[in-house]
């Protein structure tokens, strides 16, 4: 009798433990936020078949009267997918690209062997780290002398991508920088001089003394270069910057906005007096909107010169503000860890939402 009662007690205790453990596990699973927006690019079949010896690939491209493009991507990157769906969804871009370039794909987390220009051996992953690749897609355009003559850091819309192709295929780097090549067309694209920039309550007003050489205790500086009648700028302000978390991050910076083509007088972080247009030229600003970040000593530490959505723009601001750029040199690792931390708090992360 007592043995039977003891067996029943043990059975109920076991069942209760299982129920409790299952409930705790379900509660834990319930608390973790979801992860959305990841999408792996579908690449075309006409990529160059390569042993990833870049000197050989450059020589092959040159013999075909083309130039080599090294394309860094990663699985789950929606911007890489956007590049191939939106930009290469246009037949003119496909035709122009295939006529003038050969392309090799490098997975920034991959383990295939790569022989760099100069004959150094890497894996795809270590090569991306050595080059300081921060964003995907990143495209490096090589000339016949094995030099990178142009680089695209992140996704840019079709018209901007076409301009980059025209610059490299026309070998314009022999006579001018890409910024100088772009500025006239960019100004024309921005349309009329009439109109206004998008105002925000976190932008510092004139006078624009950004000199950091003689000041202490300054906040990080975020400089927004924009233009009137700029549709990419419209996206930034009308969608991305409507996010309250993004706005709260930006408010912790000394944030300032300039018309990229204006003659507004500025004292730069290095103490130089110059116009906004000429400073943008010096910085090589060739995409709008561009955001350039400076530390308390006036040194540039990061920039955004591609089209990003809310999570990634927030992540760049957070990366700079927390000083994480000093210790975690791989920005992609940082944003992955940031997404995990947010999700642990029960909040969903959508990396491709506005």
Rosetta blueprint (number, residue, H / E / L):
1 X L
2 X H
3 X H
4 X H
5 X H
6 X H
7 X H
8 X H
9 X H
10 X H
11 X H
12 X H
13 X H
14 X H
15 X H
16 X H
17 X H
18 X H
19 X H
20 X H
21 X H
22 X H
23 X H
24 X H
25 X H
26 X H
27 X H
28 X H
29 X H
30 X H
31 X H
32 X L
33 X L
34 X L
35 X E
36 X E
37 X L
38 X L
39 X L
40 X L
41 X L
42 X L
43 X L
44 X L
45 X L
46 X L
47 X L
48 X L
49 X L
50 X L
51 X L
52 X L
53 X E
54 X H
55 X H
56 X H
57 X H
58 X H
59 X H
60 X H
61 X H
62 X H
63 X H
64 X L
65 X L
66 X L
67 X E
68 X E
69 X E
70 X E
71 X E
72 X E
73 X E
74 X L
75 X L
76 X L
77 X L
78 X H
79 X H
80 X H
81 X H
82 X H
83 X H
84 X H
85 X H
86 X H
87 X H
88 X L
89 X L
90 X L
91 X H
92 X H
93 X H
94 X H
95 X H
96 X H
97 X H
98 X H
99 X H
100 X H
101 X E
102 X E
103 X E
104 X E
105 X E
106 X E
107 X E
108 X L
109 X L
110 X L
111 X L
112 X L
113 X E
114 X E
115 X E
116 X L
117 X L
118 X L
119 X L
120 X L
121 X E
122 X E
123 X E
124 X H
125 X H
126 X H
127 X H
128 X H
129 X H
130 X H
131 X H
132 X L
133 X L
134 X L
135 X L
136 X L
137 X L
138 X E
139 X E
140 X E
141 X E
142 X E
143 X L
144 X L
145 X L
146 X L
147 X L
148 X E
149 X E
150 X E
151 X E
152 X E
153 X E
154 X L
155 X L
156 X L
157 X L
158 X H
159 X H
160 X H
161 X H
162 X H
163 X H
164 X H
165 X H
166 X H
167 X H
168 X H
169 X H
170 X L
171 X L
172 X H
173 X H
174 X H
175 X L
176 X L
177 X L
178 X H
179 X H
180 X H
181 X H
182 X H
183 X H
184 X H
185 X H
186 X H
187 X H
188 X H
189 X H
190 X L
191 X L
192 X L
193 X L
194 X L
195 X L
196 X L
197 X L
198 X L
199 X L
200 X L
201 X L
202 X L
203 X E
204 X L
205 X L
206 X L
207 X L
208 X E
209 X E
210 X L
211 X L
212 X L
213 X L
214 X L
215 X L
216 X L
217 X L
218 X L
219 X L
220 X L
221 X E
222 X E
223 X E
224 X E
225 X E
226 X E
227 X L
228 X L
229 X L
230 X L
231 X H
232 X H
233 X H
234 X H
235 X H
236 X H
237 X H
238 X H
239 X L
240 X H
241 X H
242 X H
243 X L
244 X H
245 X H
246 X H
247 X H
248 X H
249 X H
250 X H
251 X L
252 X L
253 X L
254 X E
255 X E
256 X E
257 X E
258 X E
259 X E
260 X L
261 X L
262 X L
263 X L
264 X L
265 X E
266 X E
267 X E
268 X L
269 X L
270 X L
271 X L
272 X L
273 X E
274 X E
275 X E
276 X H
277 X H
278 X H
279 X H
280 X H
281 X H
282 X H
283 X H
284 X L
285 X L
286 X L
287 X L
288 X L
289 X L
290 X E
291 X E
292 X E
293 X E
294 X E
295 X L
296 X L
297 X L
298 X L
299 X L
300 X E
301 X E
302 X E
303 X E
304 X E
305 X L
306 X L
307 X L
308 X L
309 X L
310 X H
311 X H
312 X H
313 X H
314 X H
315 X H
316 X H
317 X H
318 X H
319 X H
320 X H
321 X H
322 X L
323 X L
324 X H
325 X H
326 X H
327 X L
328 X L
329 X L
330 X L
331 X H
332 X H
333 X H
334 X H
335 X H
336 X H
337 X H
338 X H
339 X H
340 X H
341 X H
342 X H
343 X H
344 X H
345 X L
346 X L
347 X L
348 X L
349 X E
350 X E
351 X L
352 X L
353 X L
354 X L
